[in-house]
């Protein structure tokens, strides 16, 4: 499994421009794609979104393209005619106002229209090269998600091993609880019958004890917990996206262990159920960042 957190970047050079491509992702329940491109590259947005959807299944993925002028072209030009017109007007205004010094270059450069864009720096002929760069940056992002995923899966296995150990202890505690509960109920029934002066048939006593024990039996719940844990361990061993499935298994484990705790008539079993839920919460936090 892969993490939903990752980053990749790449730079592409065309005839007139350098395009810096950055792809980042963070966790999110579904897939959300955000694309930032300058207006001259807006035509690529649809293809970029499709490429992201093919590469990842979950997460909030942001693709940003930053365009800068290349070495063979300046991104801006100087309008000499407009600068001259400004200079003449400012000198004339200076004479009227009694200002001796004329306008400086910094004054002129800051005026509207003196420094203007040099026009488009990327063209449709560059699209294929730019998209190849986007896919390269995306590949780096996916690789970083995989590296982070390896680390997270190691932590998952630790929590799952602890939960399996607690489950075995719960199974043993539940067996002891059933035995003690049966003896306690049998003794109490006989005491009540003695106080009332009633003689109960042995078969009836066994039936009542069994009925009471069934109400507190957690064998089925512990069996389902074992099956869910086994499936979660299998998920941790696969490269395919399994974050959603793991979140579902965690919900089911939560439901089963809550039932064990509510049925428990034994303090030891209740404490084990609480410990199980503590590890389950840690598992939930990590699963929220898995694809």
N, C-alpha and C positions, 0 to 999 in steps of 0.2 A: 504494500500500500504506500501511497505517497502523501506527503504533507500538502496542505493547501497554501503554505507560505513559501514563496520563492521569488527570485529576481534574475533577470538576464539582460544584457545590453550588448549592442553592436553598433559599429559606425560604417556607413556606406558612403562612398564617394562617387559622384556623377561628374559630368563635364563642368558644370557650373556651381555645384553645391556639395556640401557635406551634410549627411542626414544622420543624426544620433538617435538610435532607437532604444527605448527602455521598456521592458515588460516586467511588471511586478504583480504579485497575487497575494491575497490574504484570505482567511477563512470566511465562508458564507454557506448557508444551507443549500442553495442552488447555485446556478452559474449566472454571473453577471459580468458583462464585458463593457468596459469603458474605453473609448478610443479618443485620443487627443491628437489632432493633425492640423497643420496650417491649412487655410482655405484652398491653396493650390494642390493639396493632396487629399482633399475630402473624398475624391472619387475612389480612393482605396479602402475606405472605411468598411464597406460591406464585405469585401474579400477578407479583410483582417478579422472581422467578427466570425466569419465562417471558419477560418484557420484556427482561431482560438477554440471554438466549439469542438473541432476535431481533435485538438491536442489535450484538453482537460475536460473533466466531467463536472467538477464543482469548484467553487471559489469565486472571489471577486477579482477579476483580472483587468489590469489597467495597461493599455498600450499607448505610449507617447512618442511622437515623432517630432524632433527639433531640427529645423533646417537652418543652415548657416551658409554664407557665401563661400565658394571654393577658392582655391589659390588663383584660378584663372579669371575670376570675376569678382568685382567689388559688389557688395550687396546694395550699396547706395551710390548716388551720383550728385555732383554739385551743380546747381543751376546758376551759372555765371551771370546770365542776363537778369535774373530776379535779384541776385545779390547786388548787382550794379545799381538797379533801380532803387533798392532799399538804401544803398549808400548815398545816392544823390538826394533822396528825400530827407535822410537823417542830417546830412550836412546843411541843407537848406533850413531845416527846422532849428539846427544848432545856431545858425547866424541870427535867426529871428529871436531865439531865446537867450542869446548871449553865451552859448556854450562853445568854448574854443576847440576842445578836442573832438575829433571826428569819431565815427563808430569803429570799434575794434573787430577783428575777425571773429572772436568769440560772440560778440554781439550779433553779427550777421548770421553766423551758423545756427543760432537759436531761433531765428525768425522763420515763420511758416513758409514752406515751399522751397527754401534755399537748399536743403539737403533732402533729396527724394529717393524713393526706392528705385533700384535699378531694373525693376520688372521681374517677371517670374524667373526662378532659378532652377526649377525642376519641370520636366516636360513628360507627356505620356510615354515617350520612348524610354524613360527611366523607370517606369512603374514596375516592370518585371524584376529589375535589379533591387529595387527598394523592398518589394514583397519577399524576395529571397532573404534579404537582411532581416525583415520582421520575423520570418520563420526561424532564422538562425538565433535571434535573440530569444524567441519563444522556446526553442530547444534548450537553451541554457537555463531558462527559467524552470522548465520541466525537470531538468537534471538536478537543479538545486532542490526542488520539491522532493525528488526521489532520495537525495542524500539525507534531507531532514526526516523523511519518512522512515528510513532505516533506523535512525536514532530513536524515533518515537515508537516504532514497533518493538524495539528492545525494551523500552519502558512498559509497553503494553503487556509483553510476555511476563514481566516481573509481577505486575498486578494480577494477571490471570493465574499465575502459579500460586500466589498468596490466596486468591479466592478459592482455588481448588483445594488448597490445604484446609481452609476454613470450612468448606463444604463437607470434607471428610469428617472433620470434627463434629459438625452439626449432625451428620448421619449417625455417628456413634452416640452423641448426646441424645438424639431423638429415640434411638433404640432403648437406651437406659431409662429415658423418661416414660416410654410406653410401659416398661416393666414396672417401674415404681408407681406409675399412675394406676395400673391395673390392681396392684396390691393395695394401694390406698383406697381405691373405690370399693374393692371387695370387702375390705375391713370396715369401711364406713357403712356399707349396706347391711352387713351383719350386725353392726352396733345398733343401727336404727331399728332393724327387725327385732333384736333382743329387747330394746326399750319398749317396743310396741307389743311384745309378746307374740310375735308372728314367726312361724317357722317357714323359711323359704327353701324351695327346692334348689338343689345344686345347679341344675340346668338353667333355671331362671336367673340365678346369680351370675353365671357365666355369660348369659345373653346380655344382661344389663351392663356388666363390666365391659364387654366387647363393644356395645353400642356407645358407651361413654368414651372409650379409648379411640374409637373411630373419629369422633368429633375433634379430637386433638391430634390426629395422625397427620404427619407432614411428609410421609414417604413419597407421595406423588409430586409434591412441590420440589423436594430435594432431587428427585429423578429428572424433573424438567430443568432444574438449575444445572445439573450435570450435563445434560444435552446441550443447553445454551452455551455453557463454558467451552465444551468441546468444539462447537461450531465457531466460536470466537477465536479459539486457538488456530483453527484452520484458516480463518480469514487473515490472521496475522502472518501466515506463511505464503500468501499469494501476492503477486504484483498488481493484480487487477484492482480497480477502485472498489473499496468495501466500506467506506465510512458510513454511508447511510444504513447498510445492513447491520453494522456494528452498533449504531445508535438504536436501531430497532431491538437488537438482542439485549442491550442495556435496559431498555424499557421493560422487556419481559422479565429479566433478572430482578429488576426492582419490584415488579409486581409479585413475583414468587417469594422473594425473601421477606417482603412485607407480610405476606400470608403466613409464612413460617413464624415470624415474630408475634403476630396476633393470635395464632393457635397455641403458641408455646405456653406450657404450664410449668416450665423449668427455667430458673434464673440463668443457669449456665448456657442453655440454648439461646435465650434471649440476648445474652451478651455476645455470643457468636454471630447472631444475625446482625447486631449493630456493627460489629467489626467487618462483616461482609459488606454492609452498605457503605462503610467508610472507604473501603478499597474500590467499590463500584463507582463512587463519586469521583475518585481520582481517574478511573478509567473513562468516565464520561467526559471529563475535561480534556483528555487527550484525543478522544474520538471526535470531538467537535472541530478539530483541526486536521482531520484526515479526509482525503478525497474519497 
